């Protein structure tokens, strides 16, 4: 039995395979995961029913499981940061840079070869997409 926050077998395997610099796309329920992400990325469907599983729940679990180096969020046309991105920001280390990209630039980034994992969520809020870059686990120093 696992003692980690995430117990989904396929998601755990994909996270274990994603090394430093790999990207994880957290897609809201409107995101076209099969056409606007790296075709080689593993897609894990967590969109059980509308609203379940939500973006903040997934980000909370990811932040407890993998180091997050940086994140890019999809910005709406008005350029304002969506409220959900503020929720994501609170769940991720303050030292991790956050960047905004417009919809089509975000699609281009998410379609890149570094995107190793796509998580299709049940998040219904619009512009709730996040592209996370996996960081480094520093070595433990022996005393």
Secondary structure by P-SEA (a helix, b strand, c coil): ccccccccaaaaaaaaaccccbbbbbccccccccccccccbbbbbcccccccccaaaaaaaaaaccccccbbbbbcccccccaaaaaaaaaccccbbbbbbcaaaaaaaaacccccbbbbccccccccbbbbbbbbbcccccc
